[in-house]
Amino acid sequence: MWKKLSELIFYLRKKVDSLNYGRVIKVSGPLVVAEGMEHAKMYDVVRVGKRKLIGEIIEMRDDRASIQVYEETSGLGPGEEVVTTGEPLSVELGPGLIEGIFDGIQRPLDEIEKKAGAFITRGVDVYSLNREKKWDFKPVRNKGDYLYEGDIIGTVQETPVVEHRIMLPPGVEGEITEIHEGKFTIIDTIAKVLAKDGTVRNITMMQKWPVRKERPYKSKLIPDEPMITGQRIIDTFFPVAKGGTSCIPGPFGSGKTVVQHQLAKWADAEIVVYIGCGERGNEMTDVLMEFPQLKDPKSGEPLMKRTVLIANTSNMPVAAREASIYTGITIAEYFKDMGYSVAVMADSTSRWAEALREMSGRLEEMPGEEGYPAYLTSRLAEFYERAGKFSCLGSNGRIGTLTIIGAVSPPGGDLSEPVTQATLKVVKVFWGLDSNLAYKRHFPAINWLLSYSLYLDKITDIIESRGFTGWKGMNREAMGILQEEDELQEIVRLVGIDSLSEKDRLTLEAAKSLREDYLHQVAFHEVDTYTSLEKQYKMLRLVLGFYDLGRKALDEGVYLSKIASMPIRENIARAKYIKESEISKIDDIYKSLEEEMNDLIEGGKMDA
């Protein structure tokens, strides 16, 4: 009897277990098709084969599931088991994210190295966040308090720069029945909440959230605060707002990655999430080597103390690129919900789109332009629309911002290709990189005649209101000089510079000063790498002062050759290397410029 009973239990257990199993029938690179998957749902995470490779269901047809596998599938064949986890692809959110280096599906690379060595072993299973490390939790709410979803219940000082705010997960509200202070792991219960339905919810420091689903918020606001980057051409002509969207398209070698590195280093965002999506490994290495060494200009701490890195380089599986973008944006949303200003650097969305194209081709979908899927534009829009300025969940009225800066790598620098065009439809700032400028060693190689910012008018008004009187007028005058230079250069190329009037030649001199002394910036110079808004204002005033005073001198009969060869011009050119602590020296140069120009005018009158 007992034997028959045990056989029956064994049979039933096997039957129940089989409900969660499917069987591989086709393997096509990163795409695996499995049958017997009627129990599964779209976007469920599955484990494929003997090695338990991580995959995600991206299509369901009857009982057949098309699975996007995030690891190398060589050696995988028909007949192998597919096990459903029953959960969508999610990220773990909690203390331990800052300074973390993760792959495209949030596996920590340092933990993988400890477990499997220098090369990522297939099927390696590690927790995204450290379950053993204890964090010092300090509650800010008390027993008996009624909490709403998103309310902050306590804090953890994660790094010297970042205070990690522990929030009540979305969908949870009720009265605190227990709350503890002290050192806890991220899975320990730190509080208990009695929900409306009478159930008691255990609150830990860790939350999980599906990457493809936007985190909830109260309302979306209009981005109206400038994000100061310290890069003169961006802050002056093509600014981006906190909560805005921008893209950096450019051909190979034009400096997309360097610009993004600069923005990650110096932009006044409180948290930076850097996503290396399909780019070369050495570029991510530069980030890893530099960021711990560089000091934040505001806090004096290493930049890594406020940075999260997602590394999915070109030598990693293609399919994981598609997930890496969503992993990064979800982590960024989590910090935004705390009330921080967050900047996401996506380098590059072209590699992400290529992963979409590969999977679409293997799914045998109808291709769109250049083989990209027809839904490319909507997918890009979904991604960029997760940026913005938000009124966050919770009762204390927190405001968080999420800015997305995406690099685009069009083949051959062709800006008419689908990924660039689809991106331009949704972003508000366009920093077009020019290979000709890059070849001339002009950095940042942002073409000032091609680029634009739809935030310009609003942001220039805000900068003026901060005490920088005349910023808008200076901005327009400088851009007018650069545009006029482009027109004059056409004439020069046709008939020579001798055909121009002295006023036009002065415009060329002023434009040259703008390009070389103001817009050109040395990313690797310890002083010039970052320029505060005050220094930008004084530098621009100085360069434009030369032009305005020069025109006055020409009207008074001074020869252009004398204006162009003024000794003070050397000091104007060197103003960019003046330290932030010695910024008043630029005012002294301006006074010297006025004196020298007045001397020239007086001398011209005497000659006459």
PESUL-V9460 format. One record per helix or strand. SS is the DSSP state (@ for helix, = for strand). FROM is the first residue (numbers start at 1). TO is the last residue. If there is no record, write none. Layout:
BEGIN
SS,FROM,TO  SS,FROM,TO
END
This chain:
BEGIN
@,2,18  =,21,28  =,31,35  =,44,48  =,53,61  =,64,69  =,81,88  =,90,93  =,101,102  =,108,108  @,109,116  =,135,139  =,146,147  =,152,157  =,163,167  =,174,179  =,182,184  =,191,195  =,200,203  =,207,210  =,219,221  =,226,226  @,232,237  =,241,241  =,245,249  @,256,266  =,271,277  @,281,291  =,295,295  =,302,302  @,303,306  =,307,312  @,319,337  =,341,347  @,349,362  =,367,367  @,369,371  =,373,373  @,376,384  =,388,391  =,399,408  @,411,413  @,418,424  =,429,430  =,433,433  @,435,439  =,446,446  =,452,453  @,456,465  @,471,495  @,497,499  @,502,519  @,533,555  @,560,564  @,568,573  @,575,577  @,580,582  @,584,607
END
